[in-house]
């Protein structure tokens, strides 16, 4: 894992839920290296880019992706 990697949250934890992040959410790694096994990750809304949370996440709770898999694209909300 490295700076700006695209990551998916794959494990649910109360701290993540409290921050507004759920399993399946995507974010970007913002730290150069882990601190005590955790990476700083910014999670954003899929279509708007609006930040949801900027939190520390355990490395084992993240999956690195080259790009967002097509089957992970959320349905667009109607206006």
C-alpha positions in Angstrom: 0.0 0.0 0.0 1.2 3.5 -0.8 0.3 7.1 -1.0 -2.8 7.8 -3.2 -3.7 4.1 -3.6 -7.4 3.6 -4.3 -8.7 1.4 -1.4 -12.0 -0.2 -0.5 -13.1 -0.8 3.1 -13.6 -4.5 3.5 -14.2 -4.8 7.3 -16.8 -3.1 9.5 -15.8 -1.6 12.8 -17.6 0.7 15.2 -15.0 3.5 14.7 -15.5 3.4 10.9 -19.3 3.4 11.2 -19.2 6.3 13.6 -17.2 8.3 11.0 -19.8 7.5 8.4 -17.9 4.9 6.5 -19.3 1.5 5.6 -18.0 -1.7 4.0 -17.7 -1.2 0.2 -16.8 2.5 0.5 -13.8 3.7 -1.5 -11.1 6.1 -0.5 -7.6 7.3 -1.2 -4.6 6.7 1.0 -3.2 10.0 2.3 -0.2 8.8 4.3 3.3 8.0 3.1 3.5 5.1 5.5 1.4 3.3 8.1 1.4 4.4 11.7 1.0 1.4 14.1 -0.5 -0.6 11.2 -3.0 2.0 10.2 -3.2 4.2 7.1 -4.8 7.7 6.9 -7.6 7.3 4.3 -10.0 9.9 2.9 -13.3 8.4 1.9 -15.5 10.4 -0.5 -18.9 10.2 -2.1 -18.7 8.3 -5.3 -20.2 10.8 -7.8 -19.8 14.1 -6.0 -16.3 13.7 -4.5 -17.6 15.2 -1.3 -15.5 14.0 1.6 -17.2 11.6 4.0 -14.4 11.0 6.4 -10.6 11.4 6.9 -9.7 8.5 9.3 -7.0 6.0 10.3 -7.8 2.5 9.0 -6.1 -0.8 9.8 -4.2 -2.1 6.8 -6.0 -5.5 7.0 -9.4 -3.7 6.7 -8.5 -2.3 3.3 -8.2 -3.8 -0.2 -6.2 -2.0 -2.9 -7.7 -1.5 -6.4 -6.2 -0.2 -9.6 -9.6 1.3 -10.5 -13.1 1.0 -9.2 -14.5 -2.4 -10.4 -17.6 -1.9 -12.6 -19.7 -4.1 -10.3 -18.9 -1.7 -7.4 -20.4 1.4 -9.1 -23.3 2.6 -6.9 -26.6 3.5 -8.5 -26.9 7.2 -9.2 -29.4 9.0 -6.9 -32.2 10.8 -8.7 -32.3 14.6 -8.3 
